């Protein structure tokens, strides 16, 4: 009788669980939990990126960017004017492009992507319309050289989603604005590659391009490589994050187009990627066990853009074997959660001058509200689908966390290329 009561009290699922080998049941649960943890990280990344980008492109789409975006600038800001809006647009675009390149789906994330892509396309149409109150400044001051480079990087990272759907009038206007940049001379530093990337974008769409400007940038970059994954940013070396903000990413993206069009060798591109990978390895090691990183050099208000090179190498699936994609995901998630706190945003949702919060005194003389949107550049792995190992693999400690927990980790050594 007792035995009958016991059996009748067990549900069908309970019986199945009893009959299953314990290791299979446990393994299945572990796989499910690991996958859900990765999706939880992805949900955080996508919601945070949408939160950052939404004010920029929703306002540009509604022709209210100039009206609503606070034109806050560094207390020591120089005399340049009217560049902050193109800064916000170009820099945000470069960070969101891989995510917006994914196909539409009926998930919550899919709806966010579609909404943001719609705003982007409408906004760019407004941004190059001379009659719009949000007509972006490509024609005055030198700063637009930089931010046009970030904007075309978005077009190159997601051409089918962000360039091809634009109508012909908008495309022609954009081309005109990009060519108008040639009236100004780029500084002899990372700006040369911003100019070069703009020119190779024009090449990629069949427009006339300034080959000498591209050759000049490549010549100086070859001279500025000092080894072990590092370039100087100009004649003298400065210890900062511009190798991640601009140097590696724009060089690799420039060479990719040149190889496709027969103007550079595959070997040159491969070498640039190897150097970028080496730099990415060092970035991963800079992330502390607590998810912080060294505050070095200028432009620290660009926040998580310091990890663009690591993010892009992850997107390109060029991580070396000793670095698992999941450990990069976990490390960058820790950094983002530490850094992108509520005080980073003002009450209307715009990024504020500062590092971990509102700290306007940390802004450099060239920093305005729009400059801050470089932080989107650490979100590039959202361009990988949720089934990719980057998102679906189990939690993994990153290098410094392993080291400071007395766990095995691969020791570092310099490279010769």
N, C-alpha and C positions, 0 to 999 in steps of 0.2 A: 504493500500500500504506500509506504513512504517513498519507495523507488518510483511508483507510478506518479505520485504527486510531484516529485522532483522533475521528472521528464516533462510533464505537462506544463510546468511553470517556465520552461525554457523556450524562448522564441526560436523561430526558424533560423534567424541570423545568428543567434547564440549557438545553436547546434552546429551551424556551418563553421563558426569560429573555433569551436572545440575540435572539430574534425580536421581543420586546416593545420598543417605543420606550423609551429610557432614562428620559425624563422621567416617563412613566406609572409605571414600576417604582419610581423614586425617590420620586415623590409618594405612592404607595400605602404605601411603607415609612415615610415621614415621618408620614402620617396615623395609621398603626398605632402608631408610637412615641409620638406626641403623646397619643393616646387612652390608651395604657398608662401614660404618665406621670401623667395625670390620675387614673386608677384607682389608681395607687400612692399618690398623695396621699390619695384617698378611703379607701383601706385603712388608712392611718395614722390619719386622723381618726376613723374608725369604731371601730378597735381601741382608741384612746386614750379615746374617750368611754365605751366599754363598760368599760374598766378603771376609770375614775373613778366611774361610776354603779353598777357591780355591787355593791360592798360595801353601799351604801345600800339598794338595793331587794331584794337577796337576803336581807339580814338582816331588813328590815321584813316581807318575805313569810314568813320563818320565825320571826317574833316574837322576834328576838334583837338588834334594833337597839340598844336601851337597854343590853343586856348586853354587846355586843361593840364598839360604837363608842366610842372613847376620848373622854371629855368634856373634852379639853384646852381651855384657854382662855388668853387674853392674860394676861400677868403683872399687868396693870393692870385686869383685868376687873371690871365693876361688880357690883352685888348681884343681878342677874337670874338666875333659875335655871330649869332644865328647858325652855329654849327651843331648845337646839342641835339637837335631833332633828327638829323641824318645819323648822328652817332647812335642814338637809341635805336633807330630803325635798322641800320646796317648791322650793328653788333648783335641785336636780338635775332635778326634773320639768320645770321651765320650759325647761331646756336640751335635754333629750332628746326632748321632745314632737314637734317636726317630723320627726325621724328615725323615731320610732316610728309616725308617721302613714303611712309608705310601706306599700304592700301586701306581704304575705308572698311570699317566693320561696325557691328551693332553694339559694341561694348561701350561702357562709359568713357573709357580712354579714346576709343574711336570717334565718339561724338565730340570730345574736346579737340582732337586733331582736326576734324572736319571744320569745326567752328573757327579755329585759329587760321586754318588754311584759307577759308573764305574771307576772313578779315584781311589776311596778308594780300591776297590778289586784289581786292577792292582798294586796300590802302596804298599799294604800289601804284595803282592807276591814279589815285589822287596825288601821290607824292611827286609825280613827274608832270602833272598838269599845271601849266603856268597860271591858270585861272583859279586854282584851288587855294584856300587859305593855308593849306598844309603843304604847299609846293616846297619841296626840300632844296636846300642850298648845296648845289654841286659847283657853283660858279664863282663864289667869293671865298677868300682865305685859302690857306693850304690844307687845313684839316680835312676837307672832303676827300682828299686823295686817300687817306687812311680808311675812312668809313665807306667809301665806294668799294674799296677792296673787300671789306667784310660783306657788303651787300652782294657783290658778284660771287663771293664764295658760297653764299646761300644758293644762288642760281646754279652753280656748278655742283653743289652737293645734292640738289633735288631738281634737276632740269625739267623732268616730266610733270612735276607737281607745281613748281613755282615760277617757271619761265614760260614753258610752252602754252599754258592756258591763258596767258595775257593776250589781249587783243593787239592787232597790228599797230594801232595808233600808240598804245602804251609802250610797246616794244621799240618803236621808232623814236619815241621821246626819250626812253631810257638810253638808247644808243647815243643820241645827241648829247645828253647830259654827261655820259661817260667820256665821250671824245672831248667835251669842253674842259675836262680836267687837265688836258695837255698844255693849257696856258700857264700852268704853275709848275715849278720845279720841286721835286721831292727831296727831302733832306737825305743826306747820305747815311742812312741807317735802315731800320726795318721798313721805313716808308718806301724804299725802292721796290720791295717785294709787293707792297700793296698796289703800287702802280703797275708792276709786272702782271699781277693776277688780273687786274682790270683789263689789261691788253690781251691776255690769253683768253679771257672770257669772250672778248670781241672776236678773236680768232675762232673760237669754238662755235660761234653762231654764224660764221661766214662773213664777218665784217672786216673792213680794213683795220689792221692792227699796227702798233708801233713796235716793230721788232728790235730796233736799237735800244729802246727802253728796257725790254726784257733781257737782252744780252748784257746790258750794263748791270742790272740787278744780279744776274747769275755770276758775272765776273767778280763782283764784290763779295758775294756770298762765298764763293770759292776761296777768296783771300781771307775771309773772316772766320773760316772754320779753324778752331784751335785744338780740336781733338777731344776724344772721349764723350762725344755727343753734344759739344758746346760750340756755339758761334759767338763771336763778339757782336755787339749791336752798334756797328760803326767801327772806327779805327781802333778804339780802345775797349777793353773788356769791362763790362759792368755786371756785378753780381745781382741779378734780378730775374724775374720770370718772363722776360720778353722772348726767350727761346720757346716758351710755351704759348704766350699770347699771340705771337705772330710768326717768328722765324721759321720753325720747323713746318708748321701746318701750311703756311702759304707757299713755302718752297715746294713741298711735296705736291700740293694741289696744282701749282703752276707747271711742274714737270710732268704731271699726269696728262695734262692737256697737250703739252709740247710733244710728248711721246706719241699720243694718239694722232697728232697732226703731222708727224714725221719731222719735227724740228728739234728733237733731242733723242738720245739713245736710251734704251731700256736699262742699260747698266747704270747710267747716271741717276735715273729714278730709283733703282734698287738701292744704290748707295745712300741716297737721301733718306729713304725709308729706314735703312739700317741705323743711320745716325739718329734718326728720330726715335727709333725703338730703344736705342741705348739711353737717350735722354729720358724716355718714358720709364725705363727701369729705375733710374735715379729718383724720379718724381715719386714712384710708388714707395721707395724706401724712405722718402722724406715724411711720409704720413706716420705720425706717432701712434703708439698703442691706443691712445685716447681719441684719435681722430683729429689731431691738430697738425699744423705744419709750420715751418719757419717763416716769420714775417720779415722778409728781406727785400731790399731794393725799393724802387719806385713803383707807383701804380698798384699799391696793395689794395686800394679800394675796388679793384677789378675782381676781388674775392676769388671765387672758385675757378676763374679762368686760368689760374696758375696750373691747372691740371688738364688744359686742352690737349696737350701732346699725348698724355696717357689715355685720355678719353678717345682721341682719334685713332690711336694705335689699337685700342680695344675694338672700336667700330670697324676698322680695317681688318681685324682678326690677324694682327701681326705681332701679338704678344709672344715673347720667347717662352719656351716650354716650362721654364722654372717659375713663371708667373701664371697662375690660373685665373681665367676671367672672373670667377666668383670672388677671388680675393680683392680684385680691383673694385668690383661692385660693392663689396662690403666696406672697403676702405673709404671709397668716395661717398658712400651713404653716411658713414660716420662723420666725415668732414662736413657734408651738407647739413646734417642735423645739428652739428655744433655751431655752424657759422650762419646759416640762413634762418635766424630766429626772427621773432615778430618785430623787434626793433630795427631790423634791416629795412622794413617797409614803413612808409608814412600812412596816415589814416585813409588816404585814397588808394593805397596799394602801389604807389611808385617806390622804386628803390631810393634809399637815402644815402647821402655822402657818408662814408665811413667804412669800417671793416666789420666788426661784430656789433652792429648797431648804428646809431646816428652819431658820427664822429667827424664833423666837417673839417676839423683841423688836420685830419689825415690826408685830405685831398691835395693833390699836386696842383701846380699853377695852371695846368692844361686840363684839369678835370672839372666836368660839369655833370649835371644829372644824367644826361644821355650816355656819358662815358661808362657809367656803372654797369650797363647792360652787357658788357663783356662777360659777366659771370655766367651767362647762358652757355658759354663754350665748353663747360664741363659736362653738359648733358648729352653729348653726341651719341653715347651708346644707346639712347632711346631709339635710335634708328635700327637697332637689332630687334627682331621679333621676340615676343615673350618666350618662345620655345627655344631660343638660342641659349647656349650654355652660360653666357654671361648672366642671364636672368634665371635659368632653370636649375643651375647646379647648386649643391648645398652650400651653406655658410662656410666661409674659409677665412681663417686669420690671414692678415697681410704680413709682410716681411717683418716690420718692426714689432708687431704684436707677438709673432712667433719668437723673435729674438729675445724680447724682454720677458717672455714666459718660459724661458729655458727650453723651448722646443727646437727641433732641427730646422735649419733654414740654410739656403744657399749663400755662401759667402760671395762677396763682390770682387770684381777685378776690372781694370781698365781695358778698353778695346783700342785697336790700332787703326781702324778705318775712319 
